[in-house]
Structure formats: C-alpha cells, structure tokens
C-alpha cells in the first residue's frame, strides 16, 4: 500500500434535492468512484464476468430499489452523471455485497466482509454518554476509495456517514442521535429471495428520527442475504439485530455492552439456521471475545479511547481484531480498512484509515462548532 492509502477520508458536504445532491457528490468524488469501480470490475472479471455482464446484474436491482425508495435511484442517477459513469456502475457500488456474492456463488467460495463492532451504553461509560464503533475489514484498496458524507436534509435529520465513494451509506449517525454499524453474517438461507441492498437499508435507518421507525426498517425490509446490524440512540438505547433474509433475531446489551463480529450469537437463530460464515472468517470467534474482555475490564469507566484500544487489539495478527493487509481465504488482499468511533450524542465521528499501519484519526462533526460552543 502506498502512503496515500493512509490519507484521511475526504469530507463531502451535500444538500439539495436527491439528484442535484448526487451530481455534486459525483463531481467531488469522481476519482474515488472510478478507483472503486476499477477494483470491483477487476474482481468480477476474475469470476468470468464482462463489464456489461456486471452492469446487467446491477441493473436488475434498479426496479426493486425504486419501489423501496425512488429518491435513492434519483440520487444514484445524479452521482453517475457527476462522476461520468453509467447508472449501473453506481448501483453496483450500492449493491456490491449482493453482486459479488451472487457472482462468487457461481464461481468460487465467498469472500466476506469482516468487521468487529461494539456499543458502550451510558451506564458503562465514564461520562454517561453512549459510544458506538467498529473496525471495517474488507479489501485494503478501499482505503483509497472511502469518503465521509455530511448530508443536509430538508425532510429529516442530517446524516454523517462513512461509505465507499458512490455509495449512499455504510455506517454513521444522524441529527436525532441514531447510529448504525453493520457486520457480515452468512447462513444457509441466503440468496433464495430478492431483497433490498443492505447498504440502502443502512441509509434508510439513518434517515429516521424515531428509533421505532429505524427498528421497523430493519425488521420489515426484505433482504437477499444475512447481515448483522448494530443500532443505537444517544439517550441510551442499543440493540444488535442478527438478520437472516426472512427473519431477525435481536440481542440486548449485557452489563452495558454489545459486541459482535461475524458469527451468529442468538441461541434462537442457531436453533433455526446454519452459520455458513465461519469457514471464511474463523477469527470471528475470538475477535468479539477479545473486544468484550477489554471493555468489561473497565465497565463504568469506559471512554472512547478504551474502545479505540480494544479495536487496536493485534493478538494473533494478521488474523486479529485490527487486521494488517494480508491475503484472505478468497485470494484478495484484505485489511481493517477503517476504524470508526462515534459519539452519537455529540454528532462526532473519528476515523483512522488502515489502523494497523496508521494511528492518526480524523475528527468529523455533524454540526461543526457545536462541541466547542458547548464547552465554552
């Protein structure tokens, strides 16, 4: 990896109607969008797909995305125009999990996301504030394609989200104190029904002012594949929802903590489905345990720095919580692409790209100056 790979993720300020907002986004992130498409195009070509074949798979998602929320297609159309690419290319970025997995199921074993996430409830923190974060493990090249979007909305709370360039959301927080992160899961129920791309489900969560409606989006949105979602709200709500395509299984905090990696934990879920993900992410078993043990040692005194140190854990490196670039079982160069730490009550996000190689964090604020003003 070059030194440029550890550069801070750029912050893009967006506002306006969906398509106009998308055009601005596409223009500002054009180079990173093209890099992202190059990475996924090369990976899918290795599975025997032509560029037009890839676009055909992505286009198949457009009608169901439009039925879910037509504004999302309008925003993607704007991004495509601003970045000077085909609409199907931007749809690919937003449904890349589904397209990559569908392609790989026809060609070779799955190449999963990793991720280790945690929520510290107010009763477990030193200052009574909720803390939410994750390590995002994926293709190391994505350190060169990530962006942070600050979206000013007229029809709901503003959003601060970290995402691959061209995407509408990945993880983040909103002006109502709602935050979300996600972890890869796999089960024997996957890809037997059509569903909404998981990235757009996360965007829908971040558009909600009410926790009930965010939770409803998780439960009621049809999915093609399994996924784990960690949902929090700054005033003191946190829940983990393990999602199969057709059923969801909630997990509540224990001793003020929620920790999850890439294997199923719900006893109810494990009694009803088969965990298929551990073949690709065997380290998941101890990653969650390592982070939980580090946090449990300081319950009642936990700070954002304690979450940071827990996520820096390098036991069993490179198969560790904080993963340096290494070849994964699918044959791709994988790493902890970013460490994301959030205090939803302050609208604060801190992110370090490639944290196994770089400990420099950049601070992103939903409302710049608000924290300073509050301290004065």
N, C-alpha and C positions, 0 to 999 in steps of 0.2 A: 504494500500500500504506500502511496505517496504521502508526503506531509500534508498535501491539500485535503486528503481524506479526513484529517482531524480538524479541519477548519470548522468554526461554528456554523450551525444550520442557519441560513438566512431567514429573517422575519419579513413576511409579506403582509401588508395591511390591505384588506379588501372590504369593499362596501358596494352598495347599489343593488340593482335587480340581478337575478341569478346569471343570466347570460352576459350582462355587462361586467359583473364581478368576475366571471370566468375568463373573459377576454383579458382583463387586467392581470389576473393570475397567470394565464398562459404566457403573456408577454414577459412578465417579470421572472418566470421560472423556466423560460424556453430551453436554456442549455441543460438544466437538470432534467426536464421532461424528456429531452432527446437521449440523454445518458440512460435514463431509466428504461426507455423503450429499447435501447440498444442491448442492455443487459438481459431483459426478458425475451427479446427477439432471438438472441443467441442461444439462450437456454431452451426455448421452444423449438428452435431449428434442430437442436441436438436430439429432440424427440421425433424428428422426421416431419415437422410441420413447416409449411411455407408461410411467408408473411401474410399472404391472402387467406391461407387456412386459419391462421391465428386470428385475423380480423373477423373471419366468419364466425369463429367460436365466440368472440367478444360481442359481435352484433346480435347474436341470439339472446343476449341478456337485455338488450335495449327495451323490448316491449314490456318485460316484467318490471324493469326499473321505472319505466314511465308510468305503469299502473301503480307502483308503490309511491312515487313522488315525481311528477313531471318536471318540477323545478330542478331535480338532480340532472336530468338529461339536458335541460337548457344550460345549466352551469357547465356540464361537460362539453357541450357544443361550443360554448364560449372559450373554454380552456383550449380546445382543439384549434379554434380559429386563431387565438392569441399565440399559441406555440407553433402554428403552421404544421399541424399533423392531422390525420384522419380522426373523425369522431371515435371510430372503433379502437384507435390506439389509446385514447383517454379512458374509454370503457374498460379496456384491458388492464390499465393501472388500477382501476377501482374494483375489478373482479379478478385480480391476478391470482389470488388464492384458489378460486374455483377453477379458472382456466388451467393453471399449472397442474393442479391435481387431476383434473379430467384428462389432460394430455398425458400425464405420467402414468395414470392407471392403464393406459393403452400401450405404454412403452416400457416403464421401469418402476421400481419402488418409489414411494412418495418421498418428497424432500421437504420436511416440515419446518415451519417457523419454530423457534424455541420460545423463550420468554419466561421470566420469573417475576411475579407481581406481588404487591403487598399493600395492605391498608392498615394504618395505625389509627385506632379510634381515639376520640378525645380523652376518654378515661385512661388510656395507656400512654398518652403523650405528656411531656413536661409542661407545656403551656396550655393544655386543654384544646388544642387545635387538631383537626383531622389531617393526616398526611397520607398521600396516595402516590404510588410509583411503580416502576417496572424497569427491568432490563429487557430490551427488544433484541432477540437473537435471530439473525436472518443473513442474507447474502452480504458479505462485507462490503461489496461495491456500493451498497445502498447508503453508506456514509457519505457518498458523493452526490446523492440524489434527494436526501431528505430536506424538508422545509418546515417552517413553523408559520401557520396561518393565523392571523388575528382578524376575525370576520365580524364586521359591524353590521348588525341586522336590525331591520325595522319591524320585523314580525315575531320577535322572540329574543331571548338573551344572546348577548355577544358570545363568541366562541374563540378559544385559543387551542389550537390543535397541532400536534406534530404528525407529519404524514410524508409519504413518498410524493415527489413532485408530480402533479397531475391528479392526485387523489383528493377526495373531499374530506376525509378524516381518517385518523388512525386511533390515537389516544389523545386525551385532552380534558379541558374543563370549560365551564361556561359561567356567564354572569350570575346565574342562580345558585352557584356553588356546587353544581353537579359535575362529577368527574367520572371518566371511564378509562379502563385499560383492558387489554384482551390477551389471551394465551391460546396457542394452538392445542386442540384436542382432536382425537380421531376415534371413531367407533365403527362397528360393523353395520351401522345404519346409514353411513354417509353415501351421498350421490345416488340416492334412489328416488329422489323427488327434486323438482325445481324449486329454487329459493332465491331470496334477495342476497346479493353480495354482502359479505359480513362487514366490509368497510362502510357500506352505506347504512347498515344497522347502527354502527357506532356514531355516524353523523346524525342519524335520527335521534339517538339518545342525547347527544349534545345540543340538540335544538329544543329540548324540553325544559320548561321552567319548573314543572312539578315532578317529583320523584315517581309518583304513581304512574305518570304517563311514560316516563323513561323505562320503568319496570314493565309496563304493558308492551312497549315496543320490543323488549327482549322476548317476552313470552309469546306475543301474537304474530311476530314476523316470521314467515316461512323461510327455512334455511335449507341449503343443499348439503351442508356439512356441519360437523360438530365444531364447537368453539367454546371457550371459557370467557365470561365477561365479569369484570370486577367493577361494580357500580358504587359510588359514594356520593354523599352530600355533606357539605361543610359543617352543618349544625350538629351532625352526629349520627349519620346513617351510613352503613356499609353492608354490602352483601355480595357474595360470589354466586354466579349462576352458571353451572355447567350445562351447556346446551347441546343436546342431540338435535338432528334436523327437525324432529317431530315432538320433542318433549324436553322440558327443562327441569333442572334439579338444583334448588337453592341451598347454599351453605352459609350459616351465620357466623359472626365473629366468635372466637374463643379467647377468653382473657383479653378482650380488646384488640385482637389481631385477626387478620385474614391474610393467608399466604397461599399462593398457588403457582404451580409450574405447568407441566404438560402431560399429566396423567390424571385420570378420574379419581376423585376422592369420595364422592357421595355414595354411601352404602346402598341407597335405593337405586342409583344409577348402575352400580356394579352388579346388582342383582337382576338387572334387566337388559344390559347390553355388554358387549365385549370391547375392552380397551385395546385398540389397534395401534396406538401411538408409541408405546414404549420400545418397539423394535427400532424406531428412528431416533428416539430421544431417551435412551436408557438412563442418562444422567438426571433426568427429571426427578427420579425417586429421591435423590439426596439433595438436589438444589433447594426444593421447598423446605426440607428439614433443616438445612444449614441456615437459611434465612430466618426461619421461625426461631431456631435456638438462639441466634444472635439477638433477635429482638426481644424474646422472652426474658433474657438476662437483665433487661433494663425497663421492664414494664412499669409504667407510672412516671418514668423519667425520659421517655424516648423523644428524640428530636429528629429533624430532617437529616442531620449529619449521621445519626445512628442508622437510618435507612440507607443512606449513601454507603456507609462502611459495610453493612450487611450485603449490599448488592456488589460490592467490590470483592467479595469472597473468592479466592482463587484456589481453594482446595481441589485437588485432582485436575488442575489445569493441564491441558486445554479443555477438558470436559468439566467445566466449572461454572459457577453462577455467573462470574464475569469471564466471558469467553474470548480469548485472543483469536485472531484469524487462524483457522485450521480447516482441513478438508473434512466434510461431514460424510455420513454414510451414503448420501446420494451422489457424492462426487463433486460437490460445489464448495467453494471457499466460503466458510461461514464464520460469523463472529457476533459478539454483542455489539450491534451497530450503534446503539444509543442507550444511555441510562437516563431515564426521565423521572424527575422528582417533582411532586405537586403539593401545594397547599391551597386547596380549592377556596377556602375562606378568604384568602388574600389575592386570589386570581394570579397566583405565582407558579411558574414552571421553571425548573432548572434542568438543562440538558447537556450531557457530555457525549460527543461522538467517539466511537471506538474506545470506551473507557478502560479496557485492558491495556491500551497503549497511551492513553491520554487522560489526565485527571482534571483538565480545565473545563469548567462548567460555564455556560452562558445563561444568564437570567432573562426570562421573558415574562412580561406582565400584561394581563388583560387590560388593566387600566393604569398606564404609566403615570407615575407621580402619586398615585393614591396611597401607596405604602409609606412614602416619605412624608406626605401630608398627615397621615395618621399618627406618625411618630413625633410630629412637631407639636 
